[in-house]
Amino acid sequence: MAKILIALSDKKHGMILKKWLEDRHICVVPAIDNPTNLKSKLLKLDYDLAFIDKTILERHREDIRERKLKEYPVILPFIYIKSSPEDENISELWAIVDEILRVPLKKLNLYMRVQRLLSYRKMTLTLHYISVTDPVSGFFAYKYLMIIGEQEFEQAKRYNRPLSVMIMHIDQLPKIKQSYKDSIKDGLIRNIAQRCYLRIRTVDILGRYGTDKFLFIMPETSAKSAVIIAERLRRLVYERPAIVEGCHIYVTASFGIAELNEKITDFASFISKAEKALEIATKKGGNRVELYIDEAI
């Protein structure tokens, strides 16, 4: 259900609009019940479209710009309710808002404009999801995962905070590709990823790193804590089978871990250390956790 924010200084117009939307089973988020926290609502509330007027635009022009920029490339539409001809220069309005409606509002016109803008938002949400999500696992795709990783790396370096990365390799996946059809292989990858996701923190980032690998980016996590998490996930994978299309498939997973230190200068070299640890784990037969140890430290 779409959520619409009503931020109109004219309470009468706001109440009429609220009732009209609710009659059409659209969830309404009133914003003017407490004007002092309107900035916070504009910036932080979860909504799909907002109604504003001249007073709100004059007071919160930069807040609206900030929220729209934060949502980009997803469209967050703002509809401007224009109550008088001298409100503002139209060309300036179009630089901020996505639709302009004049009072008195015509119901059919209002409904068509709202539905059109909501459909645009839904379309951009879908396209954004497709662009950042791995279609098999349902988690972050490699390209977007690297962008997030760079951001987490820079933040940890700047504020001298702990950060660990962990690469998980599904040991038997090459053999499974030969023995099962593609849909079962894809289902296995999805099953393992979902099970692991349910056992990590909400701040941890999980994404597809390769055909048979996943990358975990773990802010505020030391090597010691990362090893504990990896051991928990390793046991989770091998202790019970993945059930895919009626097939019970037993697999194991290997983990390579690296912790950020002052010698690491970029995210790529950071991941390469986890790769080296993973290589050791697989060479030792798999189903194990290895931590990268930099002898120079």
C-alpha positions as CSV (number, residue, x, y, z in Angstrom):
1,M,0.0,0.0,0.0
2,A,1.3,3.4,-1.0
3,K,2.1,5.9,1.8
4,I,1.4,9.6,1.2
5,L,2.7,12.4,3.3
6,I,0.4,15.5,3.6
7,A,2.4,18.6,4.5
8,L,-0.1,21.4,3.9
9,S,-0.2,24.6,6.0
10,D,-3.9,24.9,5.2
11,K,-5.4,22.4,7.6
12,K,-8.8,22.5,5.8
13,H,-7.2,21.5,2.5
14,G,-5.2,18.9,4.4
15,M,-8.2,17.3,6.0
16,I,-10.2,17.2,2.7
17,L,-7.2,15.6,0.9
18,K,-6.7,13.1,3.8
19,K,-10.3,11.9,3.7
20,W,-10.3,11.6,-0.1
21,L,-7.1,9.5,-0.1
22,E,-8.3,7.3,2.8
23,D,-11.6,6.6,1.1
24,R,-9.5,5.1,-1.7
25,H,-7.6,2.9,0.8
26,I,-4.3,4.9,0.5
27,C,-2.3,5.2,3.7
28,V,-1.9,8.8,4.8
29,V,1.0,10.1,6.9
30,P,-0.1,13.5,8.4
31,A,2.8,15.8,8.8
32,I,1.4,19.0,10.3
33,D,0.1,17.5,13.5
34,N,3.3,18.9,15.1
35,P,4.9,21.5,12.8
36,T,8.1,21.6,14.9
37,N,9.2,18.2,13.7
38,L,8.2,18.6,10.1
39,K,11.9,18.7,8.9
40,S,12.5,15.4,10.6
41,K,9.4,13.9,8.9
42,L,10.3,15.2,5.5
43,L,13.8,13.7,5.8
44,K,13.2,10.5,7.7
45,L,9.7,9.2,7.3
46,D,8.9,6.3,5.0
47,Y,6.5,7.7,2.3
48,D,6.0,7.3,-1.5
49,L,4.6,10.7,-2.4
50,A,4.1,14.1,-0.6
51,F,1.8,17.0,-0.9
52,I,3.2,20.4,-0.1
53,D,2.2,24.0,-0.5
54,K,3.9,27.5,-0.7
55,T,4.4,27.9,3.0
56,I,6.0,24.4,3.4
57,L,8.2,24.9,0.3
58,E,9.5,28.2,1.5
59,R,10.4,26.8,4.9
60,H,11.8,23.4,3.7
61,R,13.0,23.9,0.2
62,E,16.5,22.5,1.0
63,D,15.1,19.7,3.1
64,I,13.0,18.6,0.2
65,R,16.0,18.7,-2.2
66,E,18.0,16.7,0.3
67,R,15.4,14.0,0.6
68,K,14.9,13.7,-3.2
69,L,18.7,13.4,-3.6
70,K,18.9,10.8,-0.9
71,E,16.3,8.7,-2.8
72,Y,17.9,9.0,-6.2
73,P,17.9,7.2,-8.6
74,V,14.4,6.2,-7.2
75,I,11.8,8.9,-7.8
76,L,10.2,10.4,-4.7
77,P,7.4,12.6,-6.1
78,F,6.2,15.9,-4.6
79,I,2.9,17.5,-5.6
80,Y,2.6,21.2,-5.1
81,I,-0.8,22.5,-4.2
82,K,-1.1,26.0,-5.8
83,S,-3.8,28.2,-4.1
84,S,-3.2,31.5,-5.9
85,P,-1.8,32.7,-9.3
86,E,1.0,34.7,-7.6
87,D,2.3,31.7,-5.6
88,E,5.7,31.3,-7.3
89,N,7.4,31.3,-10.7
90,I,6.3,28.1,-12.4
91,S,9.7,27.3,-13.9
92,E,11.3,27.5,-10.5
93,L,8.6,25.2,-9.1
94,W,9.3,22.5,-11.7
95,A,12.9,22.4,-10.6
96,I,11.8,21.0,-7.2
97,V,8.3,19.4,-7.5
98,D,7.0,16.8,-9.9
99,E,3.4,18.0,-10.3
100,I,1.5,21.2,-9.7
101,L,-2.3,21.2,-8.9
102,R,-4.4,24.2,-8.4
103,V,-7.2,24.7,-5.8
104,P,-10.0,23.8,-6.0
105,L,-8.8,20.3,-6.6
106,K,-10.7,18.3,-9.2
107,K,-11.0,14.7,-7.9
108,L,-10.6,12.9,-11.2
109,N,-7.6,14.9,-12.2
110,L,-6.1,14.5,-8.7
111,Y,-6.6,10.7,-8.8
112,M,-4.9,10.4,-12.2
113,R,-1.9,12.5,-11.2
114,V,-1.4,10.6,-8.0
115,Q,-1.6,7.2,-9.7
116,R,0.7,8.2,-12.4
117,L,3.4,9.5,-10.0
118,L,3.1,6.4,-7.8
119,S,3.5,4.2,-10.8
120,Y,6.7,6.1,-11.8
121,R,8.0,5.6,-8.3
122,K,7.2,1.9,-8.3
123,M,8.9,1.5,-11.7
124,T,12.1,3.2,-10.5
125,L,12.1,1.1,-7.3
126,T,11.9,-2.0,-9.4
127,L,14.7,-0.9,-11.8
128,H,16.9,0.1,-8.9
129,Y,16.3,-3.3,-7.2
130,I,17.2,-5.1,-10.4
131,S,20.4,-3.1,-10.8
132,V,21.7,-3.7,-7.3
133,T,20.5,-7.3,-6.7
134,D,21.9,-10.6,-7.8
135,P,19.0,-12.4,-9.5
136,V,19.9,-15.8,-8.2
137,S,20.6,-15.2,-4.5
138,G,18.4,-12.1,-4.0
139,F,21.2,-10.3,-2.2
140,F,23.5,-7.5,-3.4
141,A,25.2,-8.0,-6.8
142,Y,28.9,-7.7,-7.1
143,K,29.1,-4.2,-8.6
144,Y,26.9,-2.7,-5.9
145,L,28.6,-4.7,-3.2
146,M,31.9,-3.2,-4.1
147,I,30.4,0.3,-3.9
148,I,29.1,-0.3,-0.4
149,G,32.4,-1.9,0.6
150,E,34.4,1.1,-0.5
151,Q,32.1,3.3,1.6
152,E,32.5,1.1,4.7
153,F,36.2,0.9,4.2
154,E,36.7,4.7,3.9
155,Q,34.5,5.3,7.0
156,A,36.4,2.7,9.1
157,K,39.8,4.2,8.0
158,R,38.7,7.8,8.7
159,Y,37.4,7.1,12.2
160,N,39.8,4.3,13.1
161,R,37.0,1.8,13.6
162,P,37.1,-2.1,13.4
163,L,36.1,-3.7,10.1
164,S,36.3,-7.2,8.9
165,V,35.5,-8.9,5.6
166,M,34.7,-12.6,5.1
167,I,34.4,-14.6,2.0
168,M,32.4,-17.8,2.0
169,H,32.9,-20.5,-0.6
170,I,30.4,-23.3,-1.2
171,D,32.8,-26.2,-1.4
172,Q,30.8,-28.7,-3.5
173,L,29.1,-26.3,-5.9
174,P,31.2,-27.3,-9.0
175,K,30.2,-30.9,-8.6
176,I,26.6,-30.0,-8.0
177,K,26.5,-28.1,-11.3
178,Q,27.4,-31.4,-13.0
179,S,24.9,-33.5,-11.1
180,Y,21.8,-31.3,-10.9
181,K,19.9,-29.0,-13.2
182,D,20.4,-25.2,-13.1
183,S,17.3,-24.5,-11.1
184,I,18.5,-26.8,-8.2
185,K,21.9,-25.2,-8.3
186,D,20.4,-21.7,-8.1
187,G,18.0,-22.8,-5.4
188,L,20.9,-24.2,-3.4
189,I,22.8,-20.9,-3.6
190,R,19.7,-19.0,-2.6
191,N,19.0,-21.4,0.3
192,I,22.6,-21.1,1.7
193,A,22.6,-17.3,1.4
194,Q,19.2,-16.9,3.1
195,R,20.2,-19.2,6.0
196,C,23.4,-17.3,6.6
197,Y,21.6,-13.9,6.3
198,L,19.3,-14.9,9.2
199,R,22.3,-15.5,11.4
200,I,24.1,-12.2,11.0
201,R,23.5,-8.7,12.3
202,T,21.3,-6.2,10.4
203,V,24.4,-3.9,10.0
204,D,26.4,-6.7,8.3
205,I,26.3,-6.6,4.5
206,L,26.0,-9.7,2.4
207,G,26.3,-10.1,-1.4
208,R,27.3,-12.4,-4.2
209,Y,31.0,-12.3,-4.8
210,G,31.3,-14.9,-7.5
211,T,29.7,-18.1,-8.9
212,D,30.2,-20.0,-5.6
213,K,31.3,-17.2,-3.3
214,F,29.6,-14.6,-1.0
215,L,31.2,-11.6,0.6
216,F,30.3,-10.5,4.1
217,I,31.3,-6.9,5.1
218,M,31.1,-6.6,8.9
219,P,31.4,-3.1,10.4
220,E,32.6,-2.7,14.1
221,T,33.8,-6.3,14.0
222,S,37.2,-7.6,15.1
223,A,39.0,-10.6,13.6
224,K,38.2,-12.6,16.8
225,S,34.4,-11.8,16.5
226,A,34.5,-12.5,12.7
227,V,36.0,-16.0,13.3
228,I,33.2,-16.8,15.9
229,I,30.6,-15.7,13.3
230,A,32.2,-17.7,10.6
231,E,32.4,-20.9,12.7
232,R,28.7,-20.5,13.5
233,L,27.8,-20.2,9.8
234,R,30.1,-23.1,8.9
235,R,28.2,-25.4,11.3
236,L,24.9,-24.0,10.1
237,V,25.7,-25.0,6.5
238,Y,27.1,-28.5,7.0
239,E,24.9,-29.7,9.9
240,R,21.7,-29.9,7.9
241,P,20.9,-30.2,4.2
242,A,19.6,-27.6,1.9
243,I,16.2,-28.8,0.6
244,V,15.7,-27.7,-3.0
245,E,12.9,-29.0,-5.2
246,G,12.5,-32.1,-3.0
247,C,16.3,-32.8,-3.1
248,H,18.2,-33.0,0.2
249,I,21.7,-31.6,-0.6
250,Y,24.5,-31.7,1.9
251,V,27.3,-29.2,1.3
252,T,30.0,-27.6,3.3
253,A,31.5,-24.1,3.2
254,S,34.9,-22.6,3.7
255,F,35.6,-19.1,5.0
256,G,38.5,-16.6,4.6
257,I,38.6,-13.6,6.9
258,A,40.7,-10.4,7.0
259,E,40.7,-7.6,9.5
260,L,41.4,-4.0,8.6
261,N,44.8,-2.6,9.8
262,E,46.9,0.5,9.2
263,K,48.9,-1.2,6.5
264,I,45.9,-1.7,4.2
265,T,45.4,1.2,1.9
266,D,42.5,0.3,-0.3
267,F,39.4,-2.0,-0.3
268,A,40.7,-4.2,-3.2
269,S,43.8,-5.2,-1.2
270,F,41.7,-5.7,1.9
271,I,39.5,-8.2,0.1
272,S,42.6,-9.9,-1.5
273,K,43.8,-10.8,2.0
274,A,40.5,-12.6,2.7
275,E,40.9,-14.3,-0.7
276,K,44.3,-15.6,0.4
277,A,42.9,-16.9,3.7
278,L,40.0,-18.6,1.8
279,E,42.6,-20.2,-0.5
280,I,44.3,-21.8,2.5
281,A,41.0,-23.1,3.8
282,T,40.1,-24.8,0.5
283,K,43.6,-26.2,0.1
284,K,43.3,-27.8,3.5
285,G,40.1,-29.7,2.4
286,G,37.4,-27.1,2.9
287,N,34.8,-26.9,5.6
288,R,37.0,-24.7,7.7
289,V,37.7,-21.1,8.7
290,E,41.0,-19.3,8.1
291,L,42.1,-15.9,9.2
292,Y,44.6,-13.9,7.2
293,I,47.7,-13.2,9.3
294,D,50.0,-10.5,8.1
295,E,53.5,-11.3,9.4
296,A,54.6,-7.8,8.9
297,I,52.2,-6.5,11.5
